[in-house]
Amino acid sequence: MSSFGADRSSGVRLDVLAAFGGLLVALALFPLRFLASQIYILTIPLVLGLACALYLIAVYRPREATAPPLLPTTVARSLPGLSFAAMGLLVVVATVEGGRTLPFYLVAAVVASALTVQPLAASDEDFRPRLTLVQVVLFAAVLRFTALATTPGFIGIDIWSHVPILADRVATQHSLSAMAGNKYYASPLYHLLVAAASFLYDVPLRAALYLSLGVAMPISVVFVYLTTGLLVRQRWAVLAASLYAVGDYTVQWGMHLIPTSMGLAFYLAVLYALVRVMRTEYGSRDFLLLVFLTVVVILTHQVSSFIMLVTLLTAIVAQVLGSLGVFDPTRPLRFTKRETVNVVGLFVFDAGFVTFMWSLTPYNGNSFLETVFSYLEETVRTSAGFLNLASGSSGSAGGPETTLIEQVALYVDTLGFLFLLFATFVGCLYVVSRDHARQSVLTLLVSAAVMLVFVMLLPMFGIRNFIPTRWFAFLYAPMAVLAAVGFRHLSRDLAKPLLAAVLLLFVAVYPGAMILSGEATVDNPVFEDDREELAYTESEITAAHTIGDMTGRPRGQEIRPNQVIFTDHPYQTVIDRIDSHPTDVAVLNESQRSEHDITVYRRAQSTEATFFLVAGNGHALNVPRERVCRPNQNVLYANGDVALCTAPS
């Protein structure tokens, strides 16, 4: 923590130059809004410019001592008790409503704001870090488990392959050979965990998953607290944990419990272990723990492994940049043994291990490594191009066919990330100055920057092979740490009236926007006519299994093209992933009826956002039953909510 003192270097300050450079970059990016209406193109230049301007205001204001706007003692000391009571209310609301509904989300947003304001505005005498951290972890658990406990079956898409099929095979056959031919054969820790928990607790696989990984996910936010605590005071470490716990994608992977979730939990542990060996007099056991955790990530999930390799590479880049004098050409940074860690050997080892494992992993008829490079080569050759926004219609703000509700939903989905990005920019400017530049914080900065390239810049060129939506929860970890550092700087150097306005706006918007986001509400979206719901009723789950029992669960190569079942997305993924019957997304052009021989209608297609193909693109539609199950079709199965219809022979 000593490296984050208040001393200022004389002469030209790199943080000030970076702030002015950020303003110029924001101005240069601003005209892109006239070329494309993608939401991030419209908003990020504004966020960057605002962050740089606010940083400069804080730098050049008079240096009289100030204090953050404090909560009244009565309010500050009452908030923990009120927060615990409100969490109990959340459980009651979810139970009575049968799930997480709009009243639940509104109460949750208020609780999240209360958790965020405590480290930001409570006085040192009133703020108790450990008590607030307990609130954060408990709230994270309530936010996730209310969804898990009130939803039949599972939440999400991929999980229907992982638990009912792969984990069940491992548990039944007591061998990894049950997953032979699947890409997770070489990354089996998730499925082994679920199967082992089922045996240990003597419960079904679903309960075993929730009692193991489901419990671990909210607890994993403690790693963000521990990582930040190595850099700044506990107050700001609690803030970082709070910011991370309510992140939309963080919440999603706490409900959609798949190998990505497990990889994320271990990645947070890797990040803590990495920063710890950079900030302390570490021993061989500390470094061996870091090596062990990286190997665990590799054996858990492929995308998580790649993100981890990117983070290790950024640690090397951070050390090289400092040693070359990038931050002061006249006086290169001389990292002490305590401050520097040579992770080149660890990176080479992990990269070699990943290459070896991926070359042995089967995927689409080839090795996983070969398939990944083949897909990337094809994308670069056929689809890459500037502003070739491969995200489809989603993410476009204010297009000619965009409704007001769609625009509101889009901005709600994006606001939380933008507010976090604003605070991250401020934190980045603070840590690049010579007084504060250390390998640990520079690693976080470079890591966040590189991840932003993968999730934002590459998709702008039509390259989405790296599955950018899987990166956000990982990206939020360094962002939350840097955001906490940024708020620490603003609380010391910004004029009190302006600081009060900034904190009030952030506390009022960030937690609620994240909780109401479509990614954090996949079990029951707030904007149900525009965001898909990835949870299903008992009738829908029963129908998916019954269809397989009726058709004999054929493989794709065992049926003719006209025997494929067509229905909406995402319901078709459930039928397909539990090996009931090969499925595909139904085509509903304009106002026409489906022309497929075999279709499945469910009531949600008429009341919620379900996706169909229209002119080759996926669109959220509400359609009447007769457009999917035509009047001239025979109804082979119906249970009140779902109907299987076939064309007359």
C-alpha positions as CSV (number, residue, x, y, z in Angstrom):
1,M,0.0,0.0,0.0
2,S,2.9,2.3,0.5
3,S,3.4,2.7,-3.3
4,F,0.0,4.4,-3.4
5,G,1.1,7.4,-1.3
6,A,0.3,11.0,-2.0
7,D,3.8,12.0,-3.2
8,R,3.9,13.6,-6.6
9,S,6.8,13.6,-9.1
10,S,8.3,16.8,-10.3
11,G,8.4,17.7,-14.0
12,V,6.2,16.2,-16.7
13,R,3.6,13.8,-15.4
14,L,2.8,10.8,-17.6
15,D,-0.7,10.5,-16.0
16,V,-1.5,14.1,-17.1
17,L,-0.1,13.5,-20.6
18,A,-2.2,10.3,-20.7
19,A,-5.3,12.3,-19.7
20,F,-4.8,14.9,-22.4
21,G,-4.1,12.0,-24.8
22,G,-7.3,10.4,-23.8
23,L,-9.2,13.6,-24.6
24,L,-7.7,13.6,-28.0
25,V,-8.5,10.0,-28.6
26,A,-12.1,10.6,-27.5
27,L,-12.4,13.5,-30.0
28,A,-10.9,11.3,-32.7
29,L,-13.4,8.5,-32.0
30,F,-16.4,10.7,-31.8
31,P,-17.0,10.9,-35.6
32,L,-17.4,7.1,-35.8
33,R,-21.0,7.6,-34.6
34,F,-21.8,8.9,-38.1
35,L,-20.6,5.7,-39.6
36,A,-22.2,3.1,-37.3
37,S,-24.9,3.2,-34.6
38,Q,-23.4,0.4,-32.4
39,I,-23.9,1.3,-28.8
40,Y,-20.3,1.2,-27.7
41,I,-19.2,3.4,-30.7
42,L,-21.7,5.9,-29.5
43,T,-20.9,5.9,-25.8
44,I,-17.2,5.0,-25.1
45,P,-15.7,8.2,-26.6
46,L,-18.0,10.2,-24.2
47,V,-17.1,8.0,-21.2
48,L,-13.3,8.3,-22.0
49,G,-13.5,12.0,-22.5
50,L,-15.5,12.5,-19.3
51,A,-13.1,10.3,-17.2
52,C,-10.0,12.2,-18.6
53,A,-11.6,15.6,-18.0
54,L,-12.6,14.7,-14.4
55,Y,-9.1,13.4,-13.7
56,L,-7.5,16.6,-14.9
57,I,-9.9,18.6,-12.8
58,A,-8.8,16.6,-9.8
59,V,-5.1,17.1,-10.6
60,Y,-5.2,20.9,-11.1
61,R,-7.6,21.9,-8.3
62,P,-6.0,23.4,-5.2
63,R,-4.6,20.8,-2.8
64,E,-6.4,21.8,0.4
65,A,-7.4,18.8,2.5
66,T,-10.8,17.4,1.7
67,A,-12.8,14.4,2.9
68,P,-15.4,12.4,1.0
69,P,-19.0,13.4,1.6
70,L,-19.8,11.3,4.6
71,L,-23.0,9.6,5.5
72,P,-24.5,10.7,8.7
73,T,-23.5,8.4,11.5
74,T,-27.0,7.2,12.1
75,V,-27.5,6.3,8.5
76,A,-24.1,4.6,8.1
77,R,-24.6,2.5,11.2
78,S,-28.2,1.6,10.2
79,L,-27.3,0.4,6.7
80,P,-25.9,-3.0,7.5
81,G,-29.0,-4.0,9.5
82,L,-31.3,-2.6,6.8
83,S,-29.3,-4.5,4.2
84,F,-29.6,-7.8,6.0
85,A,-33.4,-7.2,6.5
86,A,-33.8,-6.3,2.8
87,M,-32.0,-9.6,1.8
88,G,-34.5,-11.5,3.8
89,L,-37.2,-9.6,2.0
90,L,-35.7,-10.6,-1.3
91,V,-36.0,-14.3,-0.3
92,V,-39.7,-13.7,0.6
93,V,-40.5,-11.9,-2.6
94,A,-38.9,-14.5,-4.7
95,T,-40.7,-17.3,-2.9
96,V,-44.1,-15.5,-3.1
97,E,-43.7,-14.5,-6.7
98,G,-42.4,-17.9,-7.7
99,G,-39.2,-16.3,-9.1
100,R,-37.2,-13.1,-9.5
101,T,-39.7,-10.6,-10.8
102,L,-39.6,-6.8,-11.2
103,P,-40.3,-6.1,-7.5
104,F,-37.4,-8.4,-6.6
105,Y,-35.1,-6.6,-9.0
106,L,-36.0,-3.1,-7.6
107,V,-35.4,-4.2,-4.0
108,A,-32.1,-5.8,-5.1
109,A,-31.0,-2.6,-6.8
110,V,-31.7,-0.6,-3.6
111,V,-29.7,-3.2,-1.6
112,A,-26.8,-3.1,-4.1
113,S,-26.7,0.7,-3.9
114,A,-26.6,0.5,-0.1
115,L,-23.6,-1.9,-0.3
116,T,-21.8,0.4,-2.8
117,V,-22.4,3.6,-0.8
118,Q,-20.9,2.3,2.4
119,P,-17.3,2.1,1.4
120,L,-17.7,5.3,-0.7
121,A,-19.2,7.6,1.9
122,A,-19.1,6.2,5.4
123,S,-16.6,7.7,7.8
124,D,-13.7,5.6,9.1
125,E,-15.3,5.4,12.5
126,D,-18.6,4.1,11.0
127,F,-17.3,1.8,8.3
128,R,-16.6,-1.8,9.2
129,P,-14.9,-3.5,6.3
130,R,-15.5,-7.1,7.3
131,L,-19.1,-6.6,8.1
132,T,-19.6,-4.9,4.7
133,L,-17.8,-7.7,3.0
134,V,-20.1,-10.2,4.6
135,Q,-23.0,-8.2,3.3
136,V,-21.5,-8.3,-0.2
137,V,-21.0,-12.1,-0.2
138,L,-24.4,-12.8,1.3
139,F,-26.1,-10.5,-1.2
140,A,-24.3,-12.2,-4.1
141,A,-25.5,-15.5,-2.8
142,V,-29.1,-14.3,-2.4
143,L,-29.1,-12.7,-5.9
144,R,-28.1,-16.0,-7.5
145,F,-29.7,-18.7,-5.4
146,T,-33.2,-17.1,-5.5
147,A,-33.0,-17.7,-9.3
148,L,-31.6,-21.2,-8.9
149,A,-34.1,-22.3,-6.3
150,T,-37.2,-21.0,-8.0
151,T,-36.4,-22.2,-11.5
152,P,-37.3,-25.7,-12.6
153,G,-34.5,-27.6,-14.3
154,F,-31.5,-25.4,-15.2
155,I,-30.9,-21.8,-16.3
156,G,-29.0,-21.3,-19.5
157,I,-28.2,-23.1,-22.7
158,D,-24.9,-25.0,-22.4
159,I,-25.7,-26.5,-19.0
160,W,-28.3,-28.8,-20.6
161,S,-25.4,-30.6,-22.2
162,H,-23.0,-30.5,-19.3
163,V,-25.1,-31.8,-16.4
164,P,-28.0,-34.0,-17.7
165,I,-25.7,-35.6,-20.4
166,L,-21.9,-35.4,-19.7
167,A,-21.9,-35.3,-15.9
168,D,-24.6,-37.9,-15.7
169,R,-22.5,-40.2,-18.0
170,V,-19.4,-39.7,-15.8
171,A,-21.5,-40.4,-12.6
172,T,-23.1,-43.5,-14.1
173,Q,-20.1,-45.1,-15.7
174,H,-17.5,-43.9,-13.0
175,S,-15.1,-43.1,-15.8
176,L,-14.0,-40.2,-18.0
177,S,-14.2,-42.5,-21.0
178,A,-17.9,-41.6,-20.8
179,M,-17.0,-38.2,-22.4
180,A,-14.7,-39.7,-25.1
181,G,-15.0,-37.7,-28.3
182,N,-16.1,-34.6,-26.5
183,K,-13.9,-31.5,-26.2
184,Y,-14.3,-31.6,-22.4
185,Y,-12.6,-35.0,-22.2
186,A,-9.3,-33.1,-21.8
187,S,-10.9,-30.5,-19.4
188,P,-13.0,-32.7,-17.2
189,L,-12.8,-31.0,-13.7
190,Y,-16.3,-29.5,-13.9
191,H,-18.0,-32.8,-14.7
192,L,-15.8,-34.6,-12.1
193,L,-16.8,-32.0,-9.5
194,V,-20.6,-32.4,-10.1
195,A,-20.4,-36.2,-10.2
196,A,-18.2,-36.3,-7.0
197,A,-20.5,-33.9,-5.2
198,S,-23.5,-36.1,-6.1
199,F,-21.8,-39.1,-4.5
200,L,-20.6,-37.1,-1.5
201,Y,-23.9,-35.4,-0.6
202,D,-26.0,-38.3,-1.9
203,V,-28.2,-35.9,-3.9
204,P,-29.2,-35.6,-7.6
205,L,-26.8,-33.9,-10.0
206,R,-28.7,-30.6,-10.1
207,A,-28.5,-30.3,-6.3
208,A,-24.9,-31.4,-6.3
209,L,-24.1,-28.6,-8.8
210,Y,-25.8,-26.0,-6.7
211,L,-24.2,-27.2,-3.4
212,S,-20.7,-27.2,-4.9
213,L,-20.1,-24.7,-7.7
214,G,-23.3,-22.7,-6.9
215,V,-22.0,-22.0,-3.4
216,A,-18.4,-21.3,-4.7
217,M,-19.4,-18.6,-7.2
218,P,-20.6,-15.9,-4.7
219,I,-17.8,-16.7,-2.3
220,S,-15.2,-16.2,-5.2
221,V,-15.8,-12.4,-5.1
222,V,-13.6,-12.5,-1.9
223,F,-10.6,-13.0,-4.3
224,V,-11.4,-9.6,-5.8
225,Y,-11.4,-8.1,-2.2
226,L,-8.1,-9.9,-1.4
227,T,-6.5,-8.7,-4.7
228,T,-7.5,-5.1,-4.1
229,G,-6.4,-5.3,-0.5
230,L,-2.8,-5.9,-1.6
231,L,-2.9,-2.4,-3.3
232,V,-5.1,-0.1,-1.2
233,R,-6.9,0.1,2.1
234,Q,-9.7,-2.3,3.0
235,R,-12.3,0.3,2.4
236,W,-11.5,0.3,-1.3
237,A,-11.0,-3.5,-1.4
238,V,-14.6,-3.9,-0.2
239,L,-15.8,-1.4,-2.9
240,A,-14.0,-3.5,-5.6
241,A,-15.7,-6.7,-4.3
242,S,-19.1,-4.9,-4.3
243,L,-18.6,-3.6,-7.8
244,Y,-17.7,-7.1,-9.0
245,A,-20.4,-9.0,-7.2
246,V,-23.2,-7.2,-8.9
247,G,-21.7,-7.2,-12.4
248,D,-24.2,-8.5,-15.0
249,Y,-22.0,-11.2,-16.5
250,T,-20.7,-12.1,-13.0
251,V,-24.3,-12.7,-11.9
252,Q,-25.1,-14.7,-15.1
253,W,-22.2,-17.1,-14.6
254,G,-23.4,-17.6,-11.0
255,M,-26.8,-18.8,-12.4
256,H,-25.7,-20.5,-15.6
257,L,-23.3,-22.8,-13.9
258,I,-21.1,-24.3,-16.6
259,P,-17.3,-24.8,-17.0
260,T,-17.0,-21.1,-17.8
261,S,-18.3,-20.4,-14.2
262,M,-15.7,-22.8,-12.7
263,G,-13.0,-21.3,-14.9
264,L,-14.0,-17.8,-13.7
265,A,-13.7,-18.8,-10.0
266,F,-10.3,-20.3,-10.5
267,Y,-9.2,-17.3,-12.7
268,L,-10.0,-14.9,-9.8
269,A,-7.8,-17.1,-7.6
270,V,-5.0,-17.0,-10.2
271,L,-5.3,-13.2,-10.3
272,Y,-5.0,-12.9,-6.6
273,A,-2.0,-15.3,-6.4
274,L,-0.3,-13.4,-9.2
275,V,-0.7,-10.0,-7.6
276,R,0.2,-11.5,-4.2
277,V,3.6,-12.7,-5.4
278,M,4.2,-9.3,-7.0
279,R,3.4,-7.4,-3.8
280,T,4.9,-9.6,-1.0
281,E,8.0,-11.4,-0.1
282,Y,6.7,-14.6,-1.5
283,G,8.2,-18.1,-1.0
284,S,8.4,-21.2,-3.2
285,R,5.0,-22.4,-1.8
286,D,3.3,-19.2,-3.0
287,F,4.7,-19.5,-6.5
288,L,3.9,-23.3,-6.6
289,L,0.3,-22.4,-5.6
290,L,0.2,-20.0,-8.6
291,V,1.4,-22.7,-10.9
292,F,-1.1,-25.2,-9.5
293,L,-4.0,-22.8,-10.0
294,T,-3.0,-22.1,-13.6
295,V,-2.9,-25.8,-14.3
296,V,-6.4,-26.2,-12.7
297,V,-7.8,-23.5,-15.0
298,I,-6.3,-25.3,-18.0
299,L,-8.0,-28.6,-16.9
300,T,-11.3,-26.8,-16.4
301,H,-12.2,-24.7,-19.5
302,Q,-10.6,-23.7,-22.8
303,V,-11.7,-20.1,-23.0
304,S,-10.7,-19.5,-19.4
305,S,-7.3,-21.0,-20.1
306,F,-6.8,-18.6,-23.0
307,I,-7.8,-15.6,-20.9
308,M,-5.4,-16.7,-18.2
309,L,-2.6,-16.9,-20.7
310,V,-3.4,-13.3,-21.8
311,T,-3.2,-12.2,-18.2
312,L,0.2,-13.9,-17.7
313,L,1.5,-12.3,-20.9
314,T,0.4,-8.9,-19.8
315,A,2.4,-9.4,-16.6
316,I,5.5,-9.9,-18.8
317,V,4.6,-6.8,-20.9
318,A,4.1,-4.7,-17.7
319,Q,7.6,-5.6,-16.5
320,V,9.2,-5.0,-19.9
321,L,7.5,-1.6,-20.2
322,G,8.7,-0.5,-16.8
323,S,12.2,-1.7,-17.3
324,L,12.6,0.0,-20.7
325,G,11.7,3.4,-19.1
326,V,8.4,3.8,-20.9
327,F,7.1,5.8,-17.8
328,D,10.3,7.9,-17.5
329,P,12.9,7.6,-20.3
330,T,15.5,9.4,-18.2
331,R,15.0,7.1,-15.2
332,P,13.7,3.6,-16.0
333,L,11.8,1.8,-13.3
334,R,14.0,-0.5,-11.3
335,F,11.6,-3.1,-9.9
336,T,12.8,-4.5,-6.6
337,K,12.7,-8.3,-5.9
338,R,9.6,-7.6,-3.8
339,E,7.8,-5.8,-6.7
340,T,8.8,-7.9,-9.6
341,V,8.1,-11.5,-10.6
342,N,9.5,-13.1,-13.7
343,V,6.5,-15.0,-15.0
344,V,8.1,-15.9,-18.4
345,G,8.8,-19.4,-17.3
346,L,5.3,-19.8,-16.0
347,F,3.8,-18.4,-19.2
348,V,6.0,-20.7,-21.4
349,F,5.0,-23.7,-19.2
350,D,1.3,-23.0,-19.3
351,A,1.3,-22.1,-23.1
352,G,3.1,-25.4,-23.8
353,F,0.6,-27.3,-21.6
354,V,-2.3,-25.6,-23.3
355,T,-1.0,-26.4,-26.7
356,F,-0.4,-30.0,-25.7
357,M,-3.9,-30.5,-24.2
358,W,-5.7,-28.7,-27.1
359,S,-3.8,-30.8,-29.7
360,L,-5.3,-33.9,-27.9
361,T,-8.8,-32.5,-27.5
362,P,-11.3,-33.7,-30.1
363,Y,-13.5,-31.1,-31.6
364,N,-15.6,-31.2,-34.8
365,G,-13.6,-34.1,-36.3
366,N,-10.2,-32.5,-35.7
367,S,-8.2,-31.4,-32.7
368,F,-9.4,-28.4,-30.8
369,L,-6.3,-26.5,-31.6
370,E,-6.6,-27.2,-35.4
371,T,-10.3,-26.4,-35.4
372,V,-9.7,-23.0,-33.6
373,F,-7.1,-21.9,-36.1
374,S,-9.2,-23.1,-39.0
375,Y,-12.2,-21.1,-37.9
376,L,-10.0,-18.0,-37.2
377,E,-8.4,-18.2,-40.7
378,E,-11.8,-18.6,-42.3
379,T,-13.2,-15.6,-40.4
380,V,-10.2,-13.4,-41.3
381,R,-10.5,-14.4,-45.0
382,T,-14.2,-14.1,-45.4
383,S,-15.7,-11.8,-42.8
384,A,-13.1,-9.4,-41.4
385,G,-13.4,-5.7,-42.2
386,F,-13.5,-2.4,-40.5
387,L,-16.9,-1.7,-38.9
388,N,-18.1,-5.1,-40.1
389,L,-20.1,-5.4,-36.9
390,A,-20.8,-9.1,-36.6
391,S,-23.1,-8.8,-33.7
392,G,-26.2,-8.6,-35.8
393,S,-29.0,-6.3,-34.8
394,S,-28.2,-6.4,-31.1
395,G,-26.1,-3.6,-30.0
396,S,-27.4,-1.1,-32.6
397,A,-28.9,2.0,-31.0
398,G,-31.4,4.1,-32.8
399,G,-31.7,2.2,-36.1
400,P,-34.7,2.8,-38.3
401,E,-36.5,-0.3,-37.1
402,T,-35.5,0.0,-33.5
403,T,-38.5,0.6,-31.1
404,L,-38.3,2.8,-28.0
405,I,-38.5,-0.3,-25.7
406,E,-35.6,-1.9,-27.6
407,Q,-33.5,1.3,-27.2
408,V,-34.3,1.5,-23.5
409,A,-33.4,-2.2,-23.0
410,L,-30.2,-1.7,-24.9
411,Y,-29.1,1.2,-22.8
412,V,-30.0,-0.5,-19.5
413,D,-27.9,-3.5,-20.6
414,T,-25.0,-1.1,-21.3
415,L,-25.1,1.5,-18.6
416,G,-23.6,-0.6,-15.9
417,F,-20.6,-1.5,-17.9
418,L,-20.1,2.1,-19.0
419,F,-20.1,3.4,-15.5
420,L,-17.6,0.8,-14.4
421,L,-15.5,1.7,-17.5
422,F,-15.5,5.3,-16.5
423,A,-14.1,4.5,-13.0
424,T,-11.6,2.1,-14.6
425,F,-10.3,4.9,-16.9
426,V,-9.8,7.1,-13.9
427,G,-7.9,4.3,-12.1
428,C,-5.7,3.6,-15.1
429,L,-4.7,7.3,-15.3
430,Y,-3.8,7.2,-11.7
431,V,-1.6,4.1,-11.8
432,V,0.5,5.2,-14.9
433,S,2.2,8.0,-13.0
434,R,5.7,7.2,-11.9
435,D,4.8,7.5,-8.2
436,H,2.3,4.6,-8.6
437,A,3.6,2.5,-11.4
438,R,4.3,-1.0,-10.2
439,Q,4.3,-4.4,-12.0
440,S,1.1,-5.4,-10.2
441,V,-1.1,-2.5,-11.1
442,L,0.4,-2.2,-14.6
443,T,-0.4,-5.9,-15.1
444,L,-4.1,-5.1,-14.2
445,L,-4.1,-2.1,-16.5
446,V,-2.5,-3.9,-19.5
447,S,-4.7,-7.0,-18.9
448,A,-7.9,-4.9,-18.9
449,A,-6.8,-3.1,-22.0
450,V,-6.0,-6.3,-23.9
451,M,-9.3,-7.9,-22.9
452,L,-11.1,-4.8,-24.1
453,V,-9.5,-5.4,-27.5
454,F,-10.9,-8.9,-27.6
455,V,-14.4,-7.9,-26.5
456,M,-14.8,-4.7,-28.4
457,L,-12.2,-3.9,-31.0
458,L,-12.0,-7.3,-32.7
459,P,-15.8,-7.5,-33.1
460,M,-15.7,-4.1,-34.8
461,F,-13.7,-5.9,-37.5
462,G,-16.1,-8.8,-37.7
463,I,-13.9,-11.2,-35.6
464,R,-15.9,-12.9,-32.9
465,N,-14.2,-16.2,-32.8
466,F,-12.9,-15.6,-29.3
467,I,-16.5,-15.5,-27.9
468,P,-16.3,-12.0,-26.5
469,T,-19.4,-12.4,-24.3
470,R,-17.5,-15.0,-22.3
471,W,-14.7,-12.4,-21.5
472,F,-16.7,-9.8,-19.7
473,A,-16.9,-11.5,-16.3
474,F,-13.1,-12.0,-16.4
475,L,-12.6,-8.4,-17.6
476,Y,-14.7,-7.1,-14.7
477,A,-12.1,-8.4,-12.2
478,P,-9.2,-6.0,-13.1
479,M,-11.7,-3.3,-14.0
480,A,-13.2,-3.5,-10.4
481,V,-9.8,-3.2,-8.8
482,L,-8.7,-0.3,-11.0
483,A,-12.1,1.4,-10.5
484,A,-11.7,1.2,-6.7
485,V,-8.2,2.8,-7.1
486,G,-9.8,5.5,-9.3
487,F,-12.5,6.3,-6.7
488,R,-9.8,6.4,-4.0
489,H,-8.0,9.1,-6.1
490,L,-11.2,11.1,-6.7
491,S,-12.2,11.0,-3.0
492,R,-8.9,12.6,-2.1
493,D,-8.4,15.1,-4.9
494,L,-11.8,16.1,-6.3
495,A,-13.7,19.1,-4.9
496,K,-16.3,18.0,-2.4
497,P,-19.5,19.3,-4.3
498,L,-18.4,17.7,-7.6
499,L,-17.3,14.5,-5.8
500,A,-20.7,14.3,-4.1
501,A,-22.4,14.6,-7.5
502,V,-20.2,11.9,-9.1
503,L,-20.7,9.4,-6.2
504,L,-24.5,10.0,-6.1
505,L,-24.9,9.4,-9.8
506,F,-22.7,6.3,-9.7
507,V,-24.4,4.8,-6.6
508,A,-27.8,5.5,-8.1
509,V,-27.2,4.1,-11.6
510,Y,-24.5,1.4,-11.6
511,P,-25.9,-1.2,-9.2
512,G,-29.4,-1.0,-10.6
513,A,-28.3,-1.0,-14.2
514,M,-26.2,-4.1,-13.7
515,I,-29.0,-6.0,-11.8
516,L,-31.7,-5.0,-14.4
517,S,-29.4,-5.9,-17.3
518,G,-30.6,-8.7,-19.6
519,E,-27.4,-10.7,-18.9
520,A,-28.2,-10.7,-15.1
521,T,-31.9,-11.6,-15.6
522,V,-31.7,-14.5,-18.0
523,D,-34.1,-16.4,-15.7
524,N,-36.8,-13.8,-16.0
525,P,-35.9,-10.7,-18.1
526,V,-37.2,-7.3,-17.2
527,F,-37.8,-6.6,-20.9
528,E,-39.5,-9.9,-21.7
529,D,-40.6,-8.8,-25.1
530,D,-37.0,-8.0,-26.2
531,R,-34.7,-10.3,-24.2
532,E,-34.7,-14.1,-24.3
533,E,-35.5,-16.1,-21.2
534,L,-33.2,-19.0,-20.6
535,A,-35.4,-20.7,-18.0
536,Y,-38.3,-23.1,-18.6
537,T,-41.4,-24.3,-17.0
538,E,-42.0,-27.8,-15.7
539,S,-44.3,-28.5,-18.7
540,E,-41.7,-27.3,-21.2
541,I,-39.0,-29.5,-19.6
542,T,-41.3,-32.5,-19.5
543,A,-42.2,-32.0,-23.1
544,A,-38.6,-31.9,-24.2
545,H,-38.0,-35.3,-22.6
546,T,-41.2,-36.8,-23.8
547,I,-40.5,-35.8,-27.4
548,G,-37.3,-37.9,-27.1
549,D,-39.2,-40.8,-25.7
550,M,-41.7,-40.7,-28.5
551,T,-39.2,-40.4,-31.3
552,G,-36.6,-42.9,-30.0
553,R,-33.9,-40.2,-29.5
554,P,-32.4,-40.5,-33.0
555,R,-29.0,-39.0,-34.0
556,G,-28.7,-36.3,-36.7
557,Q,-27.3,-38.8,-39.2
558,E,-30.1,-41.2,-38.6
559,I,-33.0,-39.0,-39.8
560,R,-33.9,-37.3,-43.1
561,P,-33.8,-33.4,-43.3
562,N,-37.7,-33.3,-43.2
563,Q,-37.6,-35.1,-39.9
564,V,-35.8,-32.4,-38.0
565,I,-37.9,-30.6,-35.4
566,F,-38.2,-26.8,-35.8
567,T,-39.1,-24.5,-33.0
568,D,-37.9,-21.2,-31.4
569,H,-34.6,-20.4,-30.0
570,P,-33.7,-21.0,-27.2
571,Y,-36.1,-23.9,-26.6
572,Q,-34.7,-25.8,-29.6
573,T,-31.3,-26.0,-27.8
574,V,-32.9,-27.8,-24.8
575,I,-34.5,-30.5,-27.0
576,D,-31.3,-30.9,-28.9
577,R,-28.8,-30.8,-26.0
578,I,-30.6,-33.5,-23.9
579,D,-30.4,-35.8,-27.0
580,S,-34.1,-35.9,-27.4
581,H,-34.2,-35.1,-31.1
582,P,-32.2,-33.1,-33.7
583,T,-33.7,-29.6,-33.9
584,D,-33.2,-26.2,-35.6
585,V,-34.6,-22.7,-35.4
586,A,-37.9,-22.3,-37.3
587,V,-38.2,-19.9,-40.2
588,L,-41.1,-17.4,-40.1
589,N,-40.7,-14.9,-42.9
590,E,-42.8,-11.8,-42.7
591,S,-46.3,-12.7,-41.5
592,Q,-46.2,-16.2,-43.1
593,R,-46.8,-19.4,-41.3
594,S,-44.1,-22.0,-40.8
595,E,-43.5,-24.3,-43.7
596,H,-41.7,-27.0,-41.8
597,D,-43.0,-30.6,-41.5
598,I,-42.4,-31.0,-37.8
599,T,-42.7,-28.1,-35.4
600,V,-43.0,-27.5,-31.7
601,Y,-45.2,-24.6,-30.3
602,R,-45.0,-23.4,-26.7
603,R,-47.1,-20.8,-25.0
604,A,-44.0,-18.6,-24.4
605,Q,-43.8,-18.0,-28.2
606,S,-47.0,-15.9,-27.9
607,T,-46.1,-14.0,-24.7
608,E,-42.3,-13.6,-24.5
609,A,-39.3,-12.8,-26.7
610,T,-38.6,-16.0,-28.5
611,F,-36.3,-16.0,-31.5
612,F,-37.1,-17.2,-35.1
613,L,-35.2,-16.8,-38.4
614,V,-36.6,-14.0,-40.5
615,A,-34.7,-13.4,-43.8
616,G,-31.8,-15.4,-42.5
617,N,-31.4,-13.4,-39.3
618,G,-32.7,-14.1,-35.8
619,H,-35.5,-11.8,-34.6
620,A,-37.5,-11.7,-31.3
621,L,-41.1,-12.4,-32.1
622,N,-44.4,-12.9,-30.4
623,V,-46.4,-15.2,-32.7
624,P,-49.8,-16.9,-32.5
625,R,-50.0,-20.7,-32.3
626,E,-51.2,-21.1,-35.8
627,R,-48.1,-19.6,-37.3
628,V,-46.0,-22.4,-35.8
629,C,-48.4,-25.3,-35.5
630,R,-50.5,-24.8,-38.7
631,P,-54.2,-25.8,-38.6
632,N,-53.6,-28.6,-41.2
633,Q,-50.9,-30.2,-39.0
634,N,-51.6,-33.2,-36.7
635,V,-50.9,-32.7,-33.0
636,L,-48.9,-35.7,-31.8
637,Y,-48.4,-34.4,-28.3
638,A,-49.7,-31.6,-26.1
639,N,-49.6,-30.9,-22.4
640,G,-51.2,-27.5,-22.2
641,D,-48.0,-25.4,-22.7
642,V,-46.3,-27.3,-25.5
643,A,-47.5,-29.0,-28.6
644,L,-45.7,-31.2,-31.1
645,C,-47.2,-30.9,-34.6
646,T,-46.5,-32.8,-37.8
647,A,-47.6,-32.4,-41.4
648,P,-50.1,-35.0,-42.6
649,S,-48.6,-37.9,-44.4
